[in-house]
Amino acid sequence: MASKMIFINLPVAELERSKSFYEALGWKVNQVFTDNNAACIVVDDNICLMLLTKDFFTSFTDRTIGDSRTTVSSLYSVSLASATEVDTLVDAALAAGGTEEVNANKRAQEAAVGMHGRTFIDPDGHQWEPFHMEYPGAN
């Protein structure tokens, strides 16, 4: 039985800019599933982003694409092995043109449960929340 994978499909304004942004995070482009309309970004063995030009994205839905720069409908959280990995990823995102969103209330909630997290926004307004948390049974 094949393992499950998650593919997150994101509409992007400029495919090359978005590919470069995610490559700067250390994530890899899978050229087999990349063309002028889409790019497959491999986060790890079981998680991929499909960056889709807005025109191509609309071929998968009849609904209007939301403006991710002014509204949020999803938060993409990824757990990492250490607080250092969280900081390294966010610092790479900022260096590549992302922005950091700091929510003091959220940080206080995270600290109360022993979590270290930060938030970055990619050039298309998609919100990422890498975090690290020690929990029972963690490797």
ABEGO torsion letter per residue (X at the ends): XBBBBBBBBBBBABAAAAAAAAAAAGBBBBAAABBAABBBBBABAABBBBBBBAAAAAAABABBBBBAAABBABBBBBBBABAAAAAAAAAAAAAAGBBBBBBAAAAAAAAAAGBBBBBBBBAAGBBBBBBBBBBBGBX
